[in-house]
Amino acid sequence: MNFSLWLEFEHVTVADDWDSTDDFCNIHVDLPDGRHYGLTVWTYKFIRQAVAADKHNGDNGGGQYLIPPDLLVEDLTRECIELAIADLLGRGDLEKVLNPAVLAK
């Protein structure tokens, strides 16, 4: 399926030591039929950071649970995210394959 993809990390300055396998970002997916999706994407490794932050600041029961992002990926690269979105769209509408909250009205 044809789609355009906006990736936050391509539009902000990232630190020289930025690790694309251990972070998170926001993305936008636009489809030719006018649907627009906004997703938060985490890497698998970033889960540890999120839990540690919750334990430190007391959120989510002091780290006893985690509210997940819209999508988890191996790394934050255009290639990885494009592959994931194309695969998901091949399964169906993102609002059906993922959490319905990803659909922007």
N, CA, C and O atoms as a GROMACS GRO file, in nm:
protein
  420
    1MET      N    1   0.085  -0.119   0.000
    1MET     CA    2   0.000   0.000   0.000
    1MET      C    3   0.088   0.124   0.000
    1MET      O    4   0.194   0.126   0.062
    2ASN      N    5   0.044   0.225  -0.070
    2ASN     CA    6   0.116   0.351  -0.078
    2ASN      C    7   0.085   0.437   0.045
    2ASN      O    8  -0.030   0.449   0.085
    3PHE      N    9   0.188   0.496   0.104
    3PHE     CA   10   0.171   0.585   0.218
    3PHE      C   11   0.291   0.677   0.228
    3PHE      O   12   0.398   0.646   0.175
    4SER      N   13   0.272   0.790   0.296
    4SER     CA   14   0.386   0.877   0.326
    4SER      C   15   0.409   0.873   0.477
    4SER      O   16   0.317   0.851   0.556
    5LEU      N   17   0.534   0.893   0.513
    5LEU     CA   18   0.575   0.876   0.651
    5LEU      C   19   0.658   0.995   0.696
    5LEU      O   20   0.757   1.030   0.633
    6TRP      N   21   0.616   1.058   0.806
    6TRP     CA   22   0.692   1.164   0.871
    6TRP      C   23   0.750   1.105   0.998
    6TRP      O   24   0.678   1.048   1.079
    7LEU      N   25   0.882   1.119   1.015
    7LEU     CA   26   0.951   1.064   1.132
    7LEU      C   27   1.014   1.178   1.211
    7LEU      O   28   1.095   1.254   1.158
    8GLU      N   29   0.978   1.188   1.336
    8GLU     CA   30   1.025   1.298   1.421
    8GLU      C   31   1.176   1.310   1.420
    8GLU      O   32   1.229   1.421   1.411
    9PHE      N   33   1.247   1.197   1.429
    9PHE     CA   34   1.393   1.204   1.441
    9PHE      C   35   1.462   1.257   1.315
    9PHE      O   36   1.581   1.289   1.318
   10GLU      N   37   1.389   1.266   1.204
   10GLU     CA   38   1.445   1.327   1.083
   10GLU      C   39   1.428   1.479   1.082
   10GLU      O   40   1.482   1.547   0.994
   11HIS      N   41   1.354   1.533   1.179
   11HIS     CA   42   1.322   1.676   1.180
   11HIS      C   43   1.371   1.749   1.305
   11HIS      O   44   1.348   1.869   1.319
   12VAL      N   45   1.438   1.678   1.394
   12VAL     CA   46   1.494   1.740   1.513
   12VAL      C   47   1.642   1.706   1.519
   12VAL      O   48   1.688   1.609   1.459
   13THR      N   49   1.714   1.786   1.591
   13THR     CA   50   1.856   1.758   1.609
   13THR      C   51   1.872   1.651   1.716
   13THR      O   52   1.826   1.667   1.828
   14VAL      N   53   1.938   1.544   1.680
   14VAL     CA   54   1.962   1.437   1.776
   14VAL      C   55   2.108   1.444   1.821
   14VAL      O   56   2.195   1.487   1.746
   15ALA      N   57   2.131   1.402   1.945
   15ALA     CA   58   2.266   1.406   2.001
   15ALA      C   59   2.359   1.314   1.924
   15ALA      O   60   2.315   1.216   1.864
   16ASP      N   61   2.486   1.347   1.926
   16ASP     CA   62   2.586   1.264   1.857
   16ASP      C   63   2.586   1.120   1.908
   16ASP      O   64   2.618   1.026   1.834
   17ASP      N   65   2.551   1.104   2.036
   17ASP     CA   66   2.552   0.970   2.094
   17ASP      C   67   2.412   0.906   2.093
   17ASP      O   68   2.388   0.809   2.165
   18TRP      N   69   2.320   0.960   2.014
   18TRP     CA   70   2.184   0.906   2.004
   18TRP      C   71   2.189   0.761   1.961
   18TRP      O   72   2.261   0.725   1.867
   19ASP      N   73   2.114   0.679   2.028
   19ASP     CA   74   2.111   0.536   1.999
   19ASP      C   75   1.975   0.502   1.940
   19ASP      O   76   1.874   0.502   2.010
   20SER      N   77   1.972   0.474   1.812
   20SER     CA   78   1.846   0.447   1.743
   20SER      C   79   1.781   0.317   1.788
   20SER      O   80   1.667   0.289   1.751
   21THR      N   81   1.853   0.236   1.867
   21THR     CA   82   1.795   0.112   1.918
   21THR      C   83   1.743   0.126   2.060
   21THR      O   84   1.690   0.030   2.116
   22ASP      N   85   1.757   0.245   2.120
   22ASP     CA   86   1.720   0.263   2.261
   22ASP      C   87   1.657   0.400   2.282
   22ASP      O   88   1.709   0.482   2.359
   23ASP      N   89   1.544   0.425   2.215
   23ASP     CA   90   1.479   0.555   2.227
   23ASP      C   91   1.334   0.542   2.180
   23ASP      O   92   1.283   0.432   2.161
   24PHE      N   93   1.268   0.656   2.163
   24PHE     CA   94   1.130   0.659   2.115
   24PHE      C   95   1.115   0.778   2.022
   24PHE      O   96   1.200   0.868   2.020
   25CYS      N   97   1.006   0.779   1.945
   25CYS     CA   98   0.977   0.893   1.859
   25CYS      C   99   0.830   0.894   1.823
   25CYS      O  100   0.757   0.798   1.849
   26ASN      N  101   0.788   1.002   1.763
   26ASN     CA  102   0.653   1.016   1.709
   26ASN      C  103   0.662   1.004   1.557
   26ASN      O  104   0.761   1.046   1.496
   27ILE      N  105   0.559   0.947   1.498
   27ILE     CA  106   0.554   0.938   1.352
   27ILE      C  107   0.413   0.974   1.305
   27ILE      O  108   0.316   0.967   1.381
   28HIS      N  109   0.405   1.014   1.178
   28HIS     CA  110   0.277   1.037   1.113
   28HIS      C  111   0.274   0.950   0.988
   28HIS      O  112   0.372   0.942   0.914
   29VAL      N  113   0.161   0.886   0.966
   29VAL     CA  114   0.139   0.806   0.847
   29VAL      C  115   0.020   0.866   0.772
   29VAL      O  116  -0.089   0.880   0.828
   30ASP      N  117   0.042   0.903   0.646
   30ASP     CA  118  -0.064   0.959   0.564
   30ASP      C  119  -0.093   0.864   0.448
   30ASP      O  120  -0.002   0.820   0.378
   31LEU      N  121  -0.221   0.833   0.430
   31LEU     CA  122  -0.264   0.744   0.323
   31LEU      C  123  -0.328   0.825   0.211
   31LEU      O  124  -0.383   0.933   0.236
   32PRO      N  125  -0.322   0.775   0.088
   32PRO     CA  126  -0.379   0.849  -0.026
   32PRO      C  127  -0.528   0.880  -0.012
   32PRO      O  128  -0.576   0.975  -0.073
   33ASP      N  129  -0.601   0.801   0.067
   33ASP     CA  130  -0.745   0.826   0.082
   33ASP      C  131  -0.777   0.933   0.186
   33ASP      O  132  -0.894   0.957   0.217
   34GLY      N  133  -0.673   0.999   0.241
   34GLY     CA  134  -0.693   1.108   0.335
   34GLY      C  135  -0.681   1.070   0.481
   34GLY      O  136  -0.680   1.158   0.568
   35ARG      N  137  -0.671   0.942   0.512
   35ARG     CA  138  -0.654   0.904   0.652
   35ARG      C  139  -0.515   0.945   0.699
   35ARG      O  140  -0.417   0.936   0.626
   36HIS      N  141  -0.511   0.988   0.824
   36HIS     CA  142  -0.386   1.032   0.887
   36HIS      C  143  -0.376   0.965   1.022
   36HIS      O  144  -0.470   0.967   1.101
   37TYR      N  145  -0.261   0.907   1.049
   37TYR     CA  146  -0.237   0.840   1.177
   37TYR      C  147  -0.120   0.906   1.247
   37TYR      O  148  -0.021   0.942   1.183
   38GLY      N  149  -0.130   0.922   1.378
   38GLY     CA  150  -0.019   0.967   1.460
   38GLY      C  151   0.014   0.856   1.559
   38GLY      O  152  -0.074   0.812   1.634
   39LEU      N  153   0.137   0.810   1.560
   39LEU     CA  154   0.177   0.699   1.645
   39LEU      C  155   0.300   0.735   1.727
   39LEU      O  156   0.386   0.811   1.682
   40THR      N  157   0.307   0.681   1.846
   40THR     CA  158   0.427   0.684   1.928
   40THR      C  159   0.495   0.549   1.910
   40THR      O  160   0.433   0.444   1.927
   41VAL      N  161   0.623   0.553   1.878
   41VAL     CA  162   0.699   0.432   1.849
   41VAL      C  163   0.817   0.422   1.947
   41VAL      O  164   0.895   0.516   1.962
   42TRP      N  165   0.828   0.307   2.012
   42TRP     CA  166   0.940   0.279   2.102
   42TRP      C  167   1.022   0.166   2.045
   42TRP      O  168   0.972   0.083   1.968
   43THR      N  169   1.150   0.164   2.082
   43THR     CA  170   1.231   0.046   2.052
   43THR      C  171   1.215  -0.053   2.166
   43THR      O  172   1.175  -0.017   2.276
   44TYR      N  173   1.247  -0.179   2.137
   44TYR     CA  174   1.239  -0.283   2.240
   44TYR      C  175   1.323  -0.245   2.362
   44TYR      O  176   1.280  -0.262   2.476
   45LYS      N  177   1.444  -0.193   2.337
   45LYS     CA  178   1.533  -0.158   2.449
   45LYS      C  179   1.479  -0.044   2.534
   45LYS      O  180   1.506  -0.038   2.654
   46PHE      N  181   1.402   0.047   2.473
   46PHE     CA  182   1.354   0.164   2.546
   46PHE      C  183   1.259   0.127   2.659
   46PHE      O  184   1.240   0.205   2.752
   47ILE      N  185   1.199   0.010   2.652
   47ILE     CA  186   1.108  -0.033   2.758
   47ILE      C  187   1.178  -0.026   2.894
   47ILE      O  188   1.117   0.016   2.992
   48ARG      N  189   1.303  -0.067   2.901
   48ARG     CA  190   1.378  -0.062   3.028
   48ARG      C  191   1.388   0.080   3.080
   48ARG      O  192   1.370   0.104   3.199
   49GLN      N  193   1.417   0.175   2.992
   49GLN     CA  194   1.426   0.315   3.034
   49GLN      C  195   1.292   0.366   3.086
   49GLN      O  196   1.287   0.437   3.186
   50ALA      N  197   1.185   0.330   3.018
   50ALA     CA  198   1.052   0.376   3.059
   50ALA      C  199   1.016   0.322   3.197
   50ALA      O  200   0.963   0.396   3.280
   51VAL      N  201   1.044   0.196   3.222
   51VAL     CA  202   1.015   0.137   3.353
   51VAL      C  203   1.102   0.202   3.460
   51VAL      O  204   1.052   0.234   3.568
   52ALA      N  205   1.230   0.222   3.431
   52ALA     CA  206   1.320   0.285   3.528
   52ALA      C  207   1.273   0.427   3.561
   52ALA      O  208   1.278   0.468   3.677
   53ALA      N  209   1.227   0.501   3.461
   53ALA     CA  210   1.177   0.637   3.485
   53ALA      C  211   1.053   0.632   3.574
   53ALA      O  212   1.039   0.714   3.665
   54ASP      N  213   0.963   0.537   3.548
   54ASP     CA  214   0.843   0.523   3.631
   54ASP      C  215   0.878   0.489   3.775
   54ASP      O  216   0.817   0.541   3.868
   55LYS      N  217   0.976   0.403   3.795
   55LYS     CA  218   1.018   0.367   3.930
   55LYS      C  219   1.076   0.488   4.002
   55LYS      O  220   1.054   0.509   4.121
   56HIS      N  221   1.152   0.569   3.926
   56HIS     CA  222   1.215   0.687   3.985
   56HIS      C  223   1.113   0.795   4.020
   56HIS      O  224   1.120   0.855   4.128
   57ASN      N  225   1.017   0.821   3.930
   57ASN     CA  226   0.924   0.931   3.954
   57ASN      C  227   0.790   0.887   4.014
   57ASN      O  228   0.703   0.970   4.042
   58GLY      N  229   0.773   0.757   4.034
   58GLY     CA  230   0.653   0.706   4.101
   58GLY      C  231   0.532   0.685   4.012
   58GLY      O  232   0.425   0.648   4.060
   59ASP      N  233   0.548   0.709   3.881
   59ASP     CA  234   0.436   0.690   3.790
   59ASP      C  235   0.405   0.541   3.770
   59ASP      O  236   0.489   0.454   3.796
   60ASN      N  237   0.286   0.515   3.723
   60ASN     CA  238   0.243   0.378   3.691
   60ASN      C  239   0.271   0.281   3.805
   60ASN      O  240   0.335   0.177   3.788
   61GLY      N  241   0.222   0.320   3.923
   61GLY     CA  242   0.238   0.234   4.040
   61GLY      C  243   0.383   0.216   4.080
   61GLY      O  244   0.423   0.111   4.130
   62GLY      N  245   0.462   0.321   4.056
   62GLY     CA  246   0.605   0.311   4.090
   62GLY      C  247   0.678   0.210   4.003
   62GLY      O  248   0.772   0.145   4.048
   63GLY      N  249   0.635   0.198   3.878
   63GLY     CA  250   0.700   0.107   3.786
   63GLY      C  251   0.643  -0.034   3.789
   63GLY      O  252   0.704  -0.127   3.736
   64GLN      N  253   0.527  -0.050   3.851
   64GLN     CA  254   0.466  -0.184   3.859
   64GLN      C  255   0.392  -0.222   3.732
   64GLN      O  256   0.362  -0.340   3.711
   65TYR      N  257   0.363  -0.125   3.647
   65TYR     CA  258   0.303  -0.155   3.517
   65TYR      C  259   0.347  -0.049   3.419
   65TYR      O  260   0.403   0.054   3.459
   66LEU      N  261   0.322  -0.073   3.292
   66LEU     CA  262   0.367   0.018   3.187
   66LEU      C  263   0.255   0.033   3.084
   66LEU      O  264   0.198  -0.065   3.037
   67ILE      N  265   0.225   0.156   3.051
   67ILE     CA  266   0.130   0.180   2.942
   67ILE      C  267   0.213   0.182   2.813
   67ILE      O  268   0.298   0.268   2.796
   68PRO      N  269   0.188   0.086   2.723
   68PRO     CA  270   0.276   0.073   2.606
   68PRO      C  271   0.249   0.180   2.501
   68PRO      O  272   0.147   0.248   2.503
   69PRO      N  273   0.344   0.193   2.409
   69PRO     CA  274   0.325   0.285   2.296
   69PRO      C  275   0.232   0.222   2.193
   69PRO      O  276   0.176   0.114   2.216
   70ASP      N  277   0.216   0.289   2.081
   70ASP     CA  278   0.134   0.237   1.973
   70ASP      C  279   0.206   0.126   1.897
   70ASP      O  280   0.141   0.035   1.843
   71LEU      N  281   0.340   0.133   1.892
   71LEU     CA  282   0.417   0.037   1.813
   71LEU      C  283   0.555   0.020   1.874
   71LEU      O  284   0.617   0.117   1.916
   72LEU      N  285   0.603  -0.103   1.877
   72LEU     CA  286   0.739  -0.136   1.919
   72LEU      C  287   0.817  -0.183   1.797
   72LEU      O  288   0.766  -0.260   1.716
   73VAL      N  289   0.943  -0.136   1.784
   73VAL     CA  290   1.027  -0.175   1.672
   73VAL      C  291   1.168  -0.206   1.721
   73VAL      O  292   1.204  -0.173   1.834
   74GLU      N  293   1.245  -0.270   1.636
   74GLU     CA  294   1.385  -0.303   1.667
   74GLU      C  295   1.470  -0.176   1.677
   74GLU      O  296   1.544  -0.158   1.773
   75ASP      N  297   1.457  -0.089   1.577
   75ASP     CA  298   1.534   0.036   1.582
   75ASP      C  299   1.459   0.147   1.510
   75ASP      O  300   1.371   0.123   1.427
   76LEU      N  301   1.497   0.269   1.544
   76LEU     CA  302   1.433   0.388   1.488
   76LEU      C  303   1.510   0.430   1.363
   76LEU      O  304   1.593   0.521   1.366
   77THR      N  305   1.480   0.362   1.254
   77THR     CA  306   1.532   0.398   1.123
   77THR      C  307   1.414   0.403   1.027
   77THR      O  308   1.312   0.337   1.049
   78ARG      N  309   1.429   0.480   0.921
   78ARG     CA  310   1.322   0.486   0.822
   78ARG      C  311   1.294   0.347   0.766
   78ARG      O  312   1.178   0.310   0.749
   79GLU      N  313   1.398   0.271   0.738
   79GLU     CA  314   1.380   0.139   0.679
   79GLU      C  315   1.298   0.047   0.770
   79GLU      O  316   1.206  -0.020   0.724
   80CYS      N  317   1.330   0.044   0.898
   80CYS     CA  318   1.261  -0.043   0.992
   80CYS      C  319   1.114  -0.001   1.008
   80CYS      O  320   1.025  -0.085   1.006
   81ILE      N  321   1.090   0.128   1.023
   81ILE     CA  322   0.954   0.177   1.045
   81ILE      C  323   0.870   0.163   0.918
   81ILE      O  324   0.753   0.128   0.925
   82GLU      N  325   0.928   0.192   0.800
   82GLU     CA  326   0.856   0.172   0.675
   82GLU      C  327   0.815   0.026   0.658
   82GLU      O  328   0.702  -0.002   0.619
   83LEU      N  329   0.906  -0.065   0.688
   83LEU     CA  330   0.874  -0.207   0.678
   83LEU      C  331   0.760  -0.244   0.770
   83LEU      O  332   0.667  -0.315   0.731
   84ALA      N  333   0.766  -0.194   0.894
   84ALA     CA  334   0.661  -0.225   0.991
   84ALA      C  335   0.526  -0.171   0.946
   84ALA      O  336   0.426  -0.243   0.952
   85ILE      N  337   0.521  -0.046   0.902
   85ILE     CA  338   0.395   0.015   0.860
   85ILE      C  339   0.340  -0.055   0.736
   85ILE      O  340   0.220  -0.082   0.728
   86ALA      N  341   0.426  -0.084   0.639
   86ALA     CA  342   0.380  -0.154   0.518
   86ALA      C  343   0.323  -0.291   0.554
   86ALA      O  344   0.219  -0.331   0.501
   87ASP      N  345   0.389  -0.362   0.643
   87ASP     CA  346   0.341  -0.493   0.685
   87ASP      C  347   0.206  -0.483   0.757
   87ASP      O  348   0.115  -0.561   0.730
   88LEU      N  349   0.195  -0.386   0.847
   88LEU     CA  350   0.070  -0.368   0.920
   88LEU      C  351  -0.044  -0.329   0.826
   88LEU      O  352  -0.155  -0.380   0.839
   89LEU      N  353  -0.017  -0.239   0.732
   89LEU     CA  354  -0.121  -0.199   0.637
   89LEU      C  355  -0.162  -0.316   0.548
   89LEU      O  356  -0.277  -0.323   0.503
   90GLY      N  357  -0.071  -0.407   0.524
   90GLY     CA  358  -0.104  -0.528   0.449
   90GLY      C  359  -0.201  -0.618   0.524
   90GLY      O  360  -0.271  -0.699   0.464
   91ARG      N  361  -0.205  -0.604   0.656
   91ARG     CA  362  -0.298  -0.682   0.739
   91ARG      C  363  -0.435  -0.617   0.751
   91ARG      O  364  -0.535  -0.684   0.778
   92GLY      N  365  -0.439  -0.484   0.731
   92GLY     CA  366  -0.566  -0.413   0.744
   92GLY      C  367  -0.545  -0.268   0.782
   92GLY      O  368  -0.432  -0.219   0.780
   93ASP      N  369  -0.653  -0.200   0.816
   93ASP     CA  370  -0.646  -0.061   0.859
   93ASP      C  371  -0.572  -0.052   0.991
   93ASP      O  372  -0.591  -0.136   1.079
   94LEU      N  373  -0.487   0.051   1.006
   94LEU     CA  374  -0.408   0.064   1.129
   94LEU      C  375  -0.497   0.074   1.252
   94LEU      O  376  -0.461   0.023   1.358
   95GLU      N  377  -0.613   0.138   1.239
   95GLU     CA  378  -0.700   0.152   1.356
   95GLU      C  379  -0.763   0.018   1.396
   95GLU      O  380  -0.818   0.006   1.505
   96LYS      N  381  -0.755  -0.081   1.309
   96LYS     CA  382  -0.804  -0.214   1.344
   96LYS      C  383  -0.690  -0.306   1.386
   96LYS      O  384  -0.708  -0.391   1.473
   97VAL      N  385  -0.573  -0.288   1.325
   97VAL     CA  386  -0.458  -0.372   1.355
   97VAL      C  387  -0.391  -0.328   1.484
   97VAL      O  388  -0.344  -0.411   1.562
   98LEU      N  389  -0.386  -0.197   1.506
   98LEU     CA  390  -0.327  -0.139   1.628
   98LEU      C  391  -0.440  -0.092   1.718
   98LEU      O  392  -0.555  -0.134   1.704
   99ASN      N  393  -0.406  -0.006   1.810
   99ASN     CA  394  -0.504   0.054   1.901
   99ASN      C  395  -0.588   0.156   1.826
   99ASN      O  396  -0.531   0.238   1.754
  100PRO      N  397  -0.719   0.156   1.839
  100PRO     CA  398  -0.802   0.254   1.768
  100PRO      C  399  -0.766   0.399   1.799
  100PRO      O  400  -0.803   0.488   1.722
  101ALA      N  401  -0.697   0.426   1.908
  101ALA     CA  402  -0.662   0.563   1.943
  101ALA      C  403  -0.561   0.624   1.846
  101ALA      O  404  -0.541   0.745   1.850
  102VAL      N  405  -0.495   0.545   1.760
  102VAL     CA  406  -0.395   0.601   1.671
  102VAL      C  407  -0.457   0.680   1.556
  102VAL      O  408  -0.386   0.754   1.489
  103LEU      N  409  -0.587   0.666   1.533
  103LEU     CA  410  -0.653   0.737   1.424
  103LEU      C  411  -0.680   0.881   1.466
  103LEU      O  412  -0.750   0.906   1.564
  104ALA      N  413  -0.623   0.974   1.391
  104ALA     CA  414  -0.649   1.115   1.415
  104ALA      C  415  -0.772   1.155   1.333
  104ALA      O  416  -0.781   1.122   1.215
  105LYS      N  417  -0.864   1.224   1.395
  105LYS     CA  418  -0.987   1.264   1.326
  105LYS      C  419  -0.969   1.397   1.259
  105LYS      O  420  -1.062   1.448   1.195
   0.00000   0.00000   0.00000
